Amino acid sequence: MKLKVGDSTQQQDLLQKGNPGRRWLMGLAILLLCLGSPNRWLHWFPGALLGLAPLFDLCEQQQGWARWRLAYGLWFWVCLYAFWVDPFSVKVLSAWEILGGVVVAPLIPLFFTTATLLSLHLSHPLPPWARPLGLATVWTGLDGLLGLLWWPIPFHWGSLLFDWPLAIQVADITGIWGVTFFAVFVNGVLWQMARQMARGSLRTCLDELLRNRDFWSTLAWGLGLTGLVLAYGSVRLAYFDAVARDPGFRVAAVQQVAWLEADRSWDYRRERYRELHQLSAQGVAAGAQLVIWPEGALRARLLNTALEPYVIEPMQAILPPEGALITGATEPDPRTAHLPEEQQRLLNMALLFDAQGSLLDGFGKQWIFPYFESGRYVPSPDGYRPLAGGELFGPLGVMICLESVLPAPSRALTRHGAESLIVISDDSWFGNSHWPMLHGKLSVFRAVENRRSMVFVNNTGGNLVVDPSGRLQQVGPIFQRGVITGEVRRRSETTFYSRTGDWLVWLTLGLSLGLWRRGSRVRQG
């Protein structure tokens, strides 16, 4: 029996019976979504612009719990690939940390499942040409809501375009949310156009397309918005190529790849500190003036201890006279210094030393990750403020670990005068996995949002030096000990996004609420 493509009843029957076409479409969706994810094996950013389209089509054909099972099952396999961890290379995880990871892991595909299905549901009453706008609006609103709540999901959909500089320049107006809107919108346009093309038989498809206003309206909206985004990106990239170079300095980002073993003997520590000095010397030999060590580089208190001269004094012979060192360290909170040692709380800090070994400034982490860090660390009382880097380095905006996943900390530092941005991190919890790449690529968007040079320095590698246009100057390999060097350009101008914040999130949330109310009225009618 020959089946017409346009027969929706027979299509639904085939889908319910698990026809081969459906399985191929599921495989295509998983393949494209995995390729689009920030992974170190084969990242292909067009996957982020194509992968949601077959997923939308598959989910649209299902109802109720069948739709939820389908969406969660697909996202589970994608997230398993993108967020897998390597516990075998990390020997210092506690049972509580492992338990926390087991609890949090299913929430990641749950978020993407919710974003997929809620976008489809709330945009359903819209005409075909407006459906992509509705999908992008709801998805961006939900994604941005987690940003407003300071919940650091590992990647926003727009972050998958990190290596397409032309498309991400709009982030200096909208933040990363605008790039997410664009990426979901393109998927929605392709999905709607494919649906319109599949309505007729192959012989009559062209004739019907020529008369199909929905198809051409969808295409016009797609080309129009995509053209605006890419035209703006072209103008901004041309500006940064033509503008006079800002004053700057050379930086060395050390990736230590250490502290994964359970051994904490002095012999082990002494070897790790020796490696820090050797890698720093390599960076300075390549012209670096500012050396940056990652979060947790010392795994001990530093200030006013016997470790301070042991670690800092050798750097006096390594750094150039005008140079400086930033290192992560754990320091006691002065607010609890009067309490017994077991009751004292700690600050997760970034310390700035000059070439003579004198402490110039320090910054304490503000956003403490619930459960994993809150039992040990407390926020510093100083708030988000740049380190005073002096005449050469200027105000240095430092973030620690997952603070760079959220747009608000870098925006606050920029508003307070930071002329460059730095992230020190320790992703050793996740071992030899994709996580340093997932984490580091969000730094590209912090650079574009605020038009600041960004340096990402991580214990387990994947270090980055990013210029204000979002282009990657240098990229370090993951899980390989070494150092990368690059140029940091100081800038004092503030962007529209730095000044106004997450206006697009509030707008898309409001529009999503309007779509919900409209859908409710349509269903009641």
Secondary structure, 3 states (H helix, E strand, C coil): CCCCCCCHHHHHHHHHCCCHHHHHHHHHHHHHHHHHCCCCCCCCCHHHHHCHHHHHHHHHCCCHHHHHHHHHHHHHHHHHHHCCCCHHHCCCCCHHHHHHHHHHCCHHHHHHHHHHHHHHHHHCCCCHHHHHHHHHHHHHHHHHHHHHCCCCCCCCHHHHHCCCHHHHCCHHHHCHHHHHHHHHHHHHHHHHHHHHHCCCCCCCHHHHHHHCHHHHHHHHHHHHHHHHHHHHHHHHHHHHHHCCCCCEEEEEEEECCCCCCCCCCHHHHHHHHHHHHHHHHHHHHCCCCEEECCCCCCCCCCCCCCHHHHHHHHHHHHCCCCCEEEEEEEEECHHHCCCCHHHCCEEEEEEEEECCCCEEEEEECCCCCCCCCCCCECCCCCCCCCEECHHHHCEEEEEEHHHHHCHHHHHHHHHCCCCEEEEEECCHHHCCCCHHHHHHHHHHHHHHHHCCCEEEEECCECCEEECCCCCEEEECCECCCEEEEEEEECCCCCCHHHHHCCHHHHHHHHHHHHHHHHHHHHHHC
